[in-house]
Amino acid sequence: MHITFEELRRIKHNLPTGSIHKIASELNVEEQTVRNYFGAKKYQDDTNIAGKHIQPGPNGGFVVLQDTKILDLARTMIKRGES
């Protein structure tokens, strides 16, 4: 899937409070992994995201995501307004 970096950050900023923790819990990953997915660059141990590539360009560039589970769950949470 292709998405602009700007759109990915917009989604992250629209998440209800506590969503990073909830996404991490539901997908059984570290919270930092979820933060890194949305653009953070704090890689420790095994918290890096495989299958994510950022291509330079307008609006922060384009992000190619091979696994969209985190993104799909985030979009669902925004639609529901849940945390």
Biopython code that builds the backbone (N, CA, C, O; Angstrom):
import numpy as np
from Bio.PDB.StructureBuilder import StructureBuilder

atoms = [
    (1, "MET", "N", (0.832, -1.166, 0.000)),
    (1, "MET", "CA", (0.000, 0.000, 0.000)),
    (1, "MET", "C", (0.882, 1.237, 0.000)),
    (1, "MET", "O", (1.919, 1.262, 0.663)),
    (2, "HIS", "N", (0.480, 2.258, -0.736)),
    (2, "HIS", "CA", (1.183, 3.539, -0.777)),
    (2, "HIS", "C", (0.355, 4.594, -0.054)),
    (2, "HIS", "O", (-0.862, 4.664, -0.225)),
    (3, "ILE", "N", (1.017, 5.409, 0.751)),
    (3, "ILE", "CA", (0.367, 6.499, 1.476)),
    (3, "ILE", "C", (1.404, 7.604, 1.641)),
    (3, "ILE", "O", (2.596, 7.316, 1.748)),
    (4, "THR", "N", (0.976, 8.852, 1.663)),
    (4, "THR", "CA", (1.959, 9.913, 1.900)),
    (4, "THR", "C", (2.334, 9.916, 3.377)),
    (4, "THR", "O", (1.533, 9.555, 4.239)),
    (5, "PHE", "N", (3.551, 10.326, 3.644)),
    (5, "PHE", "CA", (4.002, 10.426, 5.028)),
    (5, "PHE", "C", (3.108, 11.401, 5.785)),
    (5, "PHE", "O", (2.781, 11.174, 6.950)),
    (6, "GLU", "N", (2.716, 12.482, 5.126)),
    (6, "GLU", "CA", (1.837, 13.478, 5.739)),
    (6, "GLU", "C", (0.505, 12.850, 6.164)),
    (6, "GLU", "O", (0.016, 13.133, 7.257)),
    (7, "GLU", "N", (-0.076, 12.016, 5.331)),
    (7, "GLU", "CA", (-1.342, 11.349, 5.650)),
    (7, "GLU", "C", (-1.158, 10.367, 6.811)),
    (7, "GLU", "O", (-2.016, 10.276, 7.689)),
    (8, "LEU", "N", (-0.067, 9.650, 6.816)),
    (8, "LEU", "CA", (0.224, 8.713, 7.898)),
    (8, "LEU", "C", (0.313, 9.450, 9.234)),
    (8, "LEU", "O", (-0.227, 8.985, 10.238)),
    (9, "ARG", "N", (0.990, 10.593, 9.248)),
    (9, "ARG", "CA", (1.102, 11.408, 10.469)),
    (9, "ARG", "C", (-0.251, 12.004, 10.860)),
    (9, "ARG", "O", (-0.557, 12.116, 12.047)),
    (10, "ARG", "N", (-1.060, 12.387, 9.874)),
    (10, "ARG", "CA", (-2.387, 12.930, 10.165)),
    (10, "ARG", "C", (-3.244, 11.886, 10.868)),
    (10, "ARG", "O", (-3.958, 12.194, 11.822)),
    (11, "ILE", "N", (-3.167, 10.661, 10.393)),
    (11, "ILE", "CA", (-3.916, 9.571, 11.021)),
    (11, "ILE", "C", (-3.461, 9.391, 12.456)),
    (11, "ILE", "O", (-4.287, 9.260, 13.359)),
    (12, "LYS", "N", (-2.157, 9.382, 12.675)),
    (12, "LYS", "CA", (-1.620, 9.216, 14.032)),
    (12, "LYS", "C", (-2.118, 10.332, 14.946)),
    (12, "LYS", "O", (-2.512, 10.067, 16.082)),
    (13, "HIS", "N", (-2.107, 11.562, 14.473)),
    (13, "HIS", "CA", (-2.518, 12.694, 15.293)),
    (13, "HIS", "C", (-4.020, 12.721, 15.548)),
    (13, "HIS", "O", (-4.466, 13.384, 16.485)),
    (14, "ASN", "N", (-4.802, 12.026, 14.749)),
    (14, "ASN", "CA", (-6.245, 11.964, 14.944)),
    (14, "ASN", "C", (-6.693, 10.800, 15.821)),
    (14, "ASN", "O", (-7.879, 10.659, 16.119)),
    (15, "LEU", "N", (-5.740, 9.969, 16.229)),
    (15, "LEU", "CA", (-6.092, 8.849, 17.096)),
    (15, "LEU", "C", (-6.525, 9.346, 18.469)),
    (15, "LEU", "O", (-5.926, 10.274, 19.012)),
    (16, "PRO", "N", (-7.561, 8.734, 19.031)),
    (16, "PRO", "CA", (-7.967, 9.095, 20.386)),
    (16, "PRO", "C", (-6.853, 8.770, 21.394)),
    (16, "PRO", "O", (-6.005, 7.915, 21.137)),
    (17, "THR", "N", (-6.867, 9.447, 22.517)),
    (17, "THR", "CA", (-5.881, 9.214, 23.571)),
    (17, "THR", "C", (-5.899, 7.741, 23.979)),
    (17, "THR", "O", (-6.962, 7.144, 24.150)),
    (18, "GLY", "N", (-4.711, 7.172, 24.132)),
    (18, "GLY", "CA", (-4.578, 5.780, 24.548)),
    (18, "GLY", "C", (-4.580, 4.785, 23.409)),
    (18, "GLY", "O", (-4.442, 3.583, 23.640)),
    (19, "SER", "N", (-4.733, 5.258, 22.184)),
    (19, "SER", "CA", (-4.829, 4.353, 21.042)),
    (19, "SER", "C", (-3.540, 3.600, 20.755)),
    (19, "SER", "O", (-3.580, 2.433, 20.366)),
    (20, "ILE", "N", (-2.394, 4.251, 20.942)),
    (20, "ILE", "CA", (-1.114, 3.579, 20.674)),
    (20, "ILE", "C", (-1.010, 2.336, 21.555)),
    (20, "ILE", "O", (-0.629, 1.264, 21.084)),
    (21, "HIS", "N", (-1.347, 2.486, 22.824)),
    (21, "HIS", "CA", (-1.303, 1.355, 23.760)),
    (21, "HIS", "C", (-2.290, 0.264, 23.338)),
    (21, "HIS", "O", (-1.957, -0.921, 23.349)),
    (22, "LYS", "N", (-3.496, 0.672, 22.969)),
    (22, "LYS", "CA", (-4.518, -0.299, 22.587)),
    (22, "LYS", "C", (-4.134, -1.052, 21.314)),
    (22, "LYS", "O", (-4.319, -2.266, 21.237)),
    (23, "ILE", "N", (-3.605, -0.350, 20.323)),
    (23, "ILE", "CA", (-3.163, -1.003, 19.090)),
    (23, "ILE", "C", (-2.056, -2.001, 19.401)),
    (23, "ILE", "O", (-2.081, -3.135, 18.922)),
    (24, "ALA", "N", (-1.087, -1.578, 20.202)),
    (24, "ALA", "CA", (0.025, -2.462, 20.574)),
    (24, "ALA", "C", (-0.487, -3.711, 21.285)),
    (24, "ALA", "O", (-0.042, -4.821, 20.996)),
    (25, "SER", "N", (-1.421, -3.527, 22.213)),
    (25, "SER", "CA", (-1.976, -4.668, 22.957)),
    (25, "SER", "C", (-2.732, -5.619, 22.038)),
    (25, "SER", "O", (-2.556, -6.835, 22.116)),
    (26, "GLU", "N", (-3.577, -5.063, 21.161)),
    (26, "GLU", "CA", (-4.383, -5.906, 20.272)),
    (26, "GLU", "C", (-3.535, -6.696, 19.280)),
    (26, "GLU", "O", (-3.879, -7.819, 18.912)),
    (27, "LEU", "N", (-2.420, -6.096, 18.851)),
    (27, "LEU", "CA", (-1.573, -6.763, 17.855)),
    (27, "LEU", "C", (-0.366, -7.456, 18.481)),
    (27, "LEU", "O", (0.458, -8.042, 17.779)),
    (28, "ASN", "N", (-0.269, -7.381, 19.825)),
    (28, "ASN", "CA", (0.817, -8.020, 20.553)),
    (28, "ASN", "C", (2.191, -7.555, 20.065)),
    (28, "ASN", "O", (3.075, -8.363, 19.780)),
    (29, "VAL", "N", (2.344, -6.235, 19.979)),
    (29, "VAL", "CA", (3.627, -5.622, 19.616)),
    (29, "VAL", "C", (3.956, -4.549, 20.652)),
    (29, "VAL", "O", (3.098, -4.168, 21.448)),
    (30, "GLU", "N", (5.170, -4.074, 20.643)),
    (30, "GLU", "CA", (5.586, -3.013, 21.550)),
    (30, "GLU", "C", (4.944, -1.690, 21.127)),
    (30, "GLU", "O", (4.690, -1.464, 19.944)),
    (31, "GLU", "N", (4.684, -0.819, 22.108)),
    (31, "GLU", "CA", (4.128, 0.498, 21.797)),
    (31, "GLU", "C", (5.068, 1.282, 20.884)),
    (31, "GLU", "O", (4.607, 2.002, 19.998)),
    (32, "GLN", "N", (6.382, 1.150, 21.090)),
    (32, "GLN", "CA", (7.332, 1.876, 20.257)),
    (32, "GLN", "C", (7.257, 1.409, 18.802)),
    (32, "GLN", "O", (7.509, 2.189, 17.883)),
    (33, "THR", "N", (6.914, 0.152, 18.599)),
    (33, "THR", "CA", (6.735, -0.355, 17.239)),
    (33, "THR", "C", (5.609, 0.406, 16.546)),
    (33, "THR", "O", (5.733, 0.772, 15.377)),
    (34, "VAL", "N", (4.517, 0.643, 17.261)),
    (34, "VAL", "CA", (3.383, 1.385, 16.700)),
    (34, "VAL", "C", (3.804, 2.830, 16.426)),
    (34, "VAL", "O", (3.480, 3.380, 15.374)),
    (35, "ARG", "N", (4.519, 3.442, 17.364)),
    (35, "ARG", "CA", (4.989, 4.825, 17.157)),
    (35, "ARG", "C", (5.901, 4.905, 15.935)),
    (35, "ARG", "O", (5.784, 5.826, 15.126)),
    (36, "ASN", "N", (6.807, 3.938, 15.804)),
    (36, "ASN", "CA", (7.724, 3.915, 14.653)),
    (36, "ASN", "C", (6.956, 3.756, 13.349)),
    (36, "ASN", "O", (7.333, 4.338, 12.332)),
    (37, "TYR", "N", (5.902, 2.988, 13.371)),
    (37, "TYR", "CA", (5.066, 2.782, 12.184)),
    (37, "TYR", "C", (4.525, 4.110, 11.672)),
    (37, "TYR", "O", (4.411, 4.330, 10.466)),
    (38, "PHE", "N", (4.190, 5.001, 12.624)),
    (38, "PHE", "CA", (3.624, 6.296, 12.268)),
    (38, "PHE", "C", (4.676, 7.383, 12.098)),
    (38, "PHE", "O", (4.329, 8.561, 12.016)),
    (39, "GLY", "N", (5.938, 7.019, 12.043)),
    (39, "GLY", "CA", (6.962, 7.992, 11.709)),
    (39, "GLY", "C", (8.038, 8.245, 12.733)),
    (39, "GLY", "O", (9.016, 8.928, 12.430)),
    (40, "ALA", "N", (7.895, 7.718, 13.940)),
    (40, "ALA", "CA", (8.965, 7.873, 14.931)),
    (40, "ALA", "C", (10.185, 7.097, 14.447)),
    (40, "ALA", "O", (10.067, 6.189, 13.623)),
    (41, "LYS", "N", (11.332, 7.454, 14.954)),
    (41, "LYS", "CA", (12.565, 6.780, 14.507)),
    (41, "LYS", "C", (13.386, 6.309, 15.699)),
    (41, "LYS", "O", (14.607, 6.470, 15.731)),
    (42, "LYS", "N", (12.709, 5.733, 16.665)),
    (42, "LYS", "CA", (13.375, 5.268, 17.882)),
    (42, "LYS", "C", (13.390, 3.742, 17.861)),
    (42, "LYS", "O", (12.533, 3.094, 18.460)),
    (43, "TYR", "N", (14.359, 3.188, 17.174)),
    (43, "TYR", "CA", (14.438, 1.746, 17.021)),
    (43, "TYR", "C", (15.306, 1.151, 18.120)),
    (43, "TYR", "O", (16.476, 1.503, 18.270)),
    (44, "GLN", "N", (14.707, 0.239, 18.886)),
    (44, "GLN", "CA", (15.423, -0.475, 19.939)),
    (44, "GLN", "C", (15.093, -1.948, 19.792)),
    (44, "GLN", "O", (13.956, -2.308, 19.488)),
    (45, "ASP", "N", (16.062, -2.779, 20.004)),
    (45, "ASP", "CA", (15.857, -4.229, 19.966)),
    (45, "ASP", "C", (15.094, -4.638, 18.707)),
    (45, "ASP", "O", (15.561, -4.416, 17.590)),
    (46, "ASP", "N", (13.920, -5.235, 18.895)),
    (46, "ASP", "CA", (13.161, -5.736, 17.749)),
    (46, "ASP", "C", (11.962, -4.848, 17.420)),
    (46, "ASP", "O", (10.983, -5.337, 16.857)),
    (47, "THR", "N", (12.012, -3.559, 17.755)),
    (47, "THR", "CA", (10.848, -2.692, 17.537)),
    (47, "THR", "C", (10.844, -2.021, 16.170)),
    (47, "THR", "O", (9.994, -1.168, 15.914)),
    (48, "ASN", "N", (11.764, -2.378, 15.291)),
    (48, "ASN", "CA", (11.739, -1.753, 13.963)),
    (48, "ASN", "C", (10.650, -2.379, 13.102)),
    (48, "ASN", "O", (10.207, -3.498, 13.363)),
    (49, "ILE", "N", (10.237, -1.673, 12.109)),
    (49, "ILE", "CA", (9.146, -2.121, 11.246)),
    (49, "ILE", "C", (9.725, -2.686, 9.954)),
    (49, "ILE", "O", (10.362, -1.970, 9.181)),
    (50, "ALA", "N", (9.504, -3.947, 9.734)),
    (50, "ALA", "CA", (9.900, -4.543, 8.466)),
    (50, "ALA", "C", (8.780, -4.283, 7.466)),
    (50, "ALA", "O", (7.605, -4.285, 7.830)),
    (51, "GLY", "N", (9.135, -4.066, 6.237)),
    (51, "GLY", "CA", (8.123, -3.849, 5.218)),
    (51, "GLY", "C", (7.622, -2.426, 5.128)),
    (51, "GLY", "O", (6.533, -2.180, 4.610)),
    (52, "LYS", "N", (8.411, -1.480, 5.631)),
    (52, "LYS", "CA", (8.053, -0.061, 5.536)),
    (52, "LYS", "C", (9.211, 0.644, 4.844)),
    (52, "LYS", "O", (10.368, 0.506, 5.241)),
    (53, "HIS", "N", (8.885, 1.393, 3.815)),
    (53, "HIS", "CA", (9.914, 2.101, 3.065)),
    (53, "HIS", "C", (9.401, 3.505, 2.759)),
    (53, "HIS", "O", (8.276, 3.671, 2.289)),
    (54, "ILE", "N", (10.234, 4.520, 3.028)),
    (54, "ILE", "CA", (9.850, 5.904, 2.743)),
    (54, "ILE", "C", (10.619, 6.386, 1.519)),
    (54, "ILE", "O", (11.849, 6.368, 1.491)),
    (55, "GLN", "N", (9.875, 6.815, 0.515)),
    (55, "GLN", "CA", (10.441, 7.348, -0.722)),
    (55, "GLN", "C", (10.339, 8.864, -0.681)),
    (55, "GLN", "O", (9.236, 9.385, -0.522)),
    (56, "PRO", "N", (11.428, 9.588, -0.818)),
    (56, "PRO", "CA", (11.361, 11.052, -0.793)),
    (56, "PRO", "C", (10.392, 11.601, -1.843)),
    (56, "PRO", "O", (10.220, 11.029, -2.919)),
    (57, "GLY", "N", (9.771, 12.718, -1.497)),
    (57, "GLY", "CA", (8.840, 13.363, -2.411)),
    (57, "GLY", "C", (8.074, 14.454, -1.698)),
    (57, "GLY", "O", (8.390, 14.783, -0.555)),
    (58, "PRO", "N", (7.066, 15.026, -2.352)),
    (58, "PRO", "CA", (6.269, 16.084, -1.733)),
    (58, "PRO", "C", (5.482, 15.555, -0.536)),
    (58, "PRO", "O", (5.222, 14.356, -0.431)),
    (59, "ASN", "N", (5.108, 16.459, 0.360)),
    (59, "ASN", "CA", (4.325, 16.105, 1.553)),
    (59, "ASN", "C", (5.023, 15.074, 2.430)),
    (59, "ASN", "O", (4.377, 14.198, 3.005)),
    (60, "GLY", "N", (6.328, 15.181, 2.528)),
    (60, "GLY", "CA", (7.084, 14.253, 3.370)),
    (60, "GLY", "C", (7.472, 12.967, 2.676)),
    (60, "GLY", "O", (8.139, 12.116, 3.266)),
    (61, "GLY", "N", (7.067, 12.819, 1.445)),
    (61, "GLY", "CA", (7.402, 11.619, 0.693)),
    (61, "GLY", "C", (6.273, 10.601, 0.733)),
    (61, "GLY", "O", (5.200, 10.852, 1.281)),
    (62, "PHE", "N", (6.542, 9.461, 0.145)),
    (62, "PHE", "CA", (5.567, 8.386, 0.085)),
    (62, "PHE", "C", (6.060, 7.224, 0.913)),
    (62, "PHE", "O", (7.249, 6.906, 0.913)),
    (63, "VAL", "N", (5.141, 6.592, 1.620)),
    (63, "VAL", "CA", (5.465, 5.438, 2.445)),
    (63, "VAL", "C", (4.853, 4.220, 1.782)),
    (63, "VAL", "O", (3.679, 4.228, 1.413)),
    (64, "VAL", "N", (5.646, 3.181, 1.632)),
    (64, "VAL", "CA", (5.167, 1.916, 1.095)),
    (64, "VAL", "C", (5.057, 0.958, 2.277)),
    (64, "VAL", "O", (6.054, 0.640, 2.924)),
    (65, "LEU", "N", (3.841, 0.505, 2.552)),
    (65, "LEU", "CA", (3.579, -0.401, 3.665)),
    (65, "LEU", "C", (3.185, -1.771, 3.125)),
    (65, "LEU", "O", (2.257, -1.888, 2.325)),
    (66, "GLN", "N", (3.892, -2.796, 3.564)),
    (66, "GLN", "CA", (3.526, -4.148, 3.158)),
    (66, "GLN", "C", (2.481, -4.742, 4.098)),
    (66, "GLN", "O", (1.634, -5.526, 3.672)),
    (67, "ASP", "N", (2.541, -4.373, 5.373)),
    (67, "ASP", "CA", (1.589, -4.861, 6.368)),
    (67, "ASP", "C", (0.774, -3.673, 6.867)),
    (67, "ASP", "O", (1.336, -2.729, 7.424)),
    (68, "THR", "N", (-0.520, -3.707, 6.678)),
    (68, "THR", "CA", (-1.365, -2.558, 7.030)),
    (68, "THR", "C", (-2.208, -2.804, 8.280)),
    (68, "THR", "O", (-3.153, -2.054, 8.526)),
    (69, "LYS", "N", (-1.898, -3.829, 9.077)),
    (69, "LYS", "CA", (-2.708, -4.123, 10.263)),
    (69, "LYS", "C", (-2.795, -2.933, 11.203)),
    (69, "LYS", "O", (-3.882, -2.599, 11.676)),
    (70, "ILE", "N", (-1.670, -2.287, 11.482)),
    (70, "ILE", "CA", (-1.660, -1.141, 12.391)),
    (70, "ILE", "C", (-2.485, -0.002, 11.797)),
    (70, "ILE", "O", (-3.299, 0.607, 12.492)),
    (71, "LEU", "N", (-2.280, 0.281, 10.534)),
    (71, "LEU", "CA", (-3.013, 1.356, 9.858)),
    (71, "LEU", "C", (-4.510, 1.063, 9.831)),
    (71, "LEU", "O", (-5.318, 1.952, 10.099)),
    (72, "ASP", "N", (-4.883, -0.163, 9.514)),
    (72, "ASP", "CA", (-6.292, -0.540, 9.459)),
    (72, "ASP", "C", (-6.960, -0.386, 10.821)),
    (72, "ASP", "O", (-8.073, 0.130, 10.914)),
    (73, "LEU", "N", (-6.291, -0.829, 11.863)),
    (73, "LEU", "CA", (-6.834, -0.714, 13.207)),
    (73, "LEU", "C", (-6.947, 0.750, 13.624)),
    (73, "LEU", "O", (-7.934, 1.143, 14.245)),
    (74, "ALA", "N", (-5.949, 1.552, 13.288)),
    (74, "ALA", "CA", (-5.981, 2.983, 13.609)),
    (74, "ALA", "C", (-7.164, 3.660, 12.914)),
    (74, "ALA", "O", (-7.877, 4.449, 13.535)),
    (75, "ARG", "N", (-7.371, 3.366, 11.663)),
    (75, "ARG", "CA", (-8.497, 3.969, 10.929)),
    (75, "ARG", "C", (-9.839, 3.556, 11.538)),
    (75, "ARG", "O", (-10.760, 4.367, 11.633)),
    (76, "THR", "N", (-9.941, 2.302, 11.945)),
    (76, "THR", "CA", (-11.158, 1.825, 12.594)),
    (76, "THR", "C", (-11.399, 2.576, 13.901)),
    (76, "THR", "O", (-12.527, 2.969, 14.198)),
    (77, "MET", "N", (-10.340, 2.773, 14.676)),
    (77, "MET", "CA", (-10.473, 3.483, 15.947)),
    (77, "MET", "C", (-10.891, 4.927, 15.732)),
    (77, "MET", "O", (-11.694, 5.458, 16.499)),
    (78, "ILE", "N", (-10.364, 5.564, 14.710)),
    (78, "ILE", "CA", (-10.744, 6.958, 14.417)),
    (78, "ILE", "C", (-12.216, 7.026, 14.037)),
    (78, "ILE", "O", (-12.935, 7.917, 14.490)),
    (79, "LYS", "N", (-12.670, 6.084, 13.205)),
    (79, "LYS", "CA", (-14.082, 6.062, 12.797)),
    (79, "LYS", "C", (-15.003, 5.899, 13.999)),
    (79, "LYS", "O", (-16.049, 6.542, 14.091)),
    (80, "ARG", "N", (-14.597, 5.028, 14.918)),
    (80, "ARG", "CA", (-15.422, 4.761, 16.097)),
    (80, "ARG", "C", (-15.243, 5.827, 17.184)),
    (80, "ARG", "O", (-16.082, 5.966, 18.074)),
    (81, "GLY", "N", (-14.135, 6.577, 17.097)),
    (81, "GLY", "CA", (-13.837, 7.565, 18.139)),
    (81, "GLY", "C", (-13.487, 6.928, 19.451)),
    (81, "GLY", "O", (-13.717, 7.501, 20.516)),
    (82, "GLU", "N", (-12.919, 5.718, 19.374)),
    (82, "GLU", "CA", (-12.607, 4.999, 20.601)),
    (82, "GLU", "C", (-11.142, 5.138, 20.975)),
    (82, "GLU", "O", (-10.312, 5.552, 20.166)),
    (83, "SER", "N", (-10.846, 4.788, 22.201)),
    (83, "SER", "CA", (-9.460, 4.766, 22.664)),
    (83, "SER", "C", (-9.214, 3.493, 23.432)),
    (83, "SER", "O", (-8.104, 3.268, 23.915)),
]
sb = StructureBuilder()
sb.init_structure("model")
sb.init_model(0)
sb.init_chain("A")
sb.init_seg("    ")
for serial, (resi, resn, name, xyz) in enumerate(atoms, 1):
    if name == "N":
        sb.init_residue(resn, " ", resi, " ")
    sb.init_atom(name, np.array(xyz, "f"), 0.0, 1.0, " ", f" {name:<3s}", serial, name[0])
structure = sb.get_structure()
